[in-house]
């Protein structure tokens, strides 16, 4: 017995020594893999045994909601970052355990759906840590997606709320800050090949004591970014917003009592989780399989497969993403699993059940399955600054699947909708401003994504981003006061930039920007969808178009405007087709442009995207087609060749009989062009991807085999999905050099490659 007691004693000592001397507190898998609400705390358990009037609970939630809205408005009005000014932010109240209980009515829900991870990390590791601790007046900062975030351009401040010496809740505020000291300005470095090139990587740490920012840490953070003023100002604003939320929570406790407030938060979470299960149980059992291609890593054009099988079984929804592309070791389009879950939660909170409380319990009953080390469940060492390039398509695939599940449900809680546009089509910028300040950030134009068509009407033009129901697209005149570039064409709806259908998707606008008044300025863009559309249609509707980046170099358009202003065309199509500037070069590119110096007067031209279309184009009301023609939303070619209507081109007078005949003829033509399904499958399908196709993901129904490559001299590989390995991509510059060297060799040796010579 004595020996046994000694052994137990020794074991306890060893465990304590190991616990006290952990080399590095990385992301905790127990926290990061769990998106469910935490078990009831003792305080919650005791409170839930009490009888609290549901009306009082609702009133308390309204008070907390008002407090978060107040904090949101403070951030929006006082924040320095473009993301703060135009609504790319959110505030929330969390339980003492870290679960999001109430969030602001506006803002980016995905942020708040992820902040519970760092709060739970703080609770687990810093509460009893003698060098840290959690005390009244403290606040913590965080931005690293690996601890719970989207990417490290988003910064969160989290403040514990104490009542009578006991922590009872948390207040949180998250803002898309932009600049973070990465290898490229603006915070989303597509050129980053490792996590160490992505800028600040803040695990949760204490930055506030006694409600005051710690000057030494603030200075360190300012010294790490290109915009020290922005870093300091928004840290202060987030702190004040959290303090205001704290004030409102404590006021609610004083008015209603601690137990009712605790019960209101906990019951809101549990009731919401139960309601989601009930609503899912109304869907028909079955499976929906779909896929999307991300056509770029932002460095090279390759086919990155995002694969989804959504299964509904009873009151469970299972999102199975197995078969998707492996992670990329040196590309930043990887997604941390928690980030994927946060984005999928946004779908249900915004598009499927917008009537439910904005808390994290909405997603708690939903299961997500991925292959470890896939691009949707990337490992700790892979960069993730541009995770949107993979989890936005994943969102779209689930949005498509959910529409098919809910189509037949008698009761719907929102309109059936085709996929929303899913790419951040805007300019990221950096350089020296007209005020001689170094900056790096992005334009709020990204918030003007086209809405998907609905089951009974067209989608809304340039209405809102996929990740926020309420956000602004910014005012160009205000931007020009701060940064040295002009959008010569700003937010002009582009003709034919729509997804066609019985109801068309909402259109996106075109933007033409040029640098003016800076000794050093540059732009970058970061989107997929230039070769293959990432936004499909629904029930026969067309997908969004593919969108290239266009440039005009070797010209100063400001000089042209002075000498011959009639030469300038206020349309990307006209500029690229008419080529009005003699001696200039006109080029198109995919949308993954790394940071590029922009000379005065050179043009960088991009287009915001359309939401998906709904239904067969031949079922579109001809009068709606005429209305779009009159509004210059579509061209005559689209009206005739896509919608097949007959009308007078000069007067827009519709020929209804002619239209009916034209559509009948097109339906007959479809029948003649069609082939039986089995014959189509026999001709169309192949056992493996074509040998020359740079393809990443599973092929066909077998999700156990994952293909990678070939690309840039890297041969094709097959992997077991249960043992994925990171994919290393060659530097695009090296690939281009090798291509040019091969071409030179062929020219020098009479059209033969050097390797072909004896």
Secondary structure as UniProt FT lines:
FT   HELIX           2..20
FT   HELIX           29..32
FT   HELIX           42..48
FT   HELIX           54..78
FT   HELIX           82..85
FT   TURN            86..87
FT   STRAND          89..95
FT   TURN            96..97
FT   STRAND          100..103
FT   HELIX           109..112
FT   TURN            113..114
FT   HELIX           115..125
FT   TURN            130..132
FT   TURN            136..137
FT   STRAND          139..142
FT   HELIX           145..147
FT   TURN            152..153
FT   STRAND          154..163
FT   TURN            164..165
FT   STRAND          166..176
FT   TURN            185..186
FT   TURN            190..191
FT   HELIX           195..197
FT   STRAND          205..209
FT   TURN            210..211
FT   STRAND          212..213
FT   HELIX           215..222
FT   TURN            223..224
FT   HELIX           228..256
FT   HELIX           258..281
FT   STRAND          286..294
FT   STRAND          303..313
FT   TURN            314..315
FT   STRAND          316..320
FT   TURN            322..323
FT   TURN            329..330
FT   HELIX           337..347
FT   HELIX           348..352
FT   TURN            354..355
FT   HELIX           361..364
FT   STRAND          367..369
FT   TURN            372..373
FT   TURN            375..376
FT   TURN            380..381
FT   TURN            385..387
FT   HELIX           388..406
FT   TURN            407..408
FT   STRAND          428..432
FT   TURN            434..435
FT   STRAND          438..442
FT   HELIX           444..447
FT   TURN            461..462
FT   TURN            466..467
FT   HELIX           476..482
FT   STRAND          485..493
FT   TURN            495..496
FT   STRAND          509..515
FT   STRAND          521..525
FT   TURN            539..540
FT   STRAND          549..553
FT   HELIX           557..564
FT   HELIX           565..567
FT   HELIX           572..578
FT   TURN            582..583
FT   STRAND          585..589
FT   STRAND          593..597
FT   STRAND          603..607
FT   HELIX           617..619
FT   HELIX           622..630
FT   TURN            631..632
FT   HELIX           636..641
FT   TURN            649..651
FT   HELIX           656..673
FT   HELIX           677..684
FT   TURN            691..692
FT   STRAND          695..699
FT   TURN            700..701
FT   STRAND          702..708
FT   TURN            712..713
FT   STRAND          717..720
FT   HELIX           721..723
FT   HELIX           732..748
FT   TURN            749..751
FT   HELIX           754..756
//
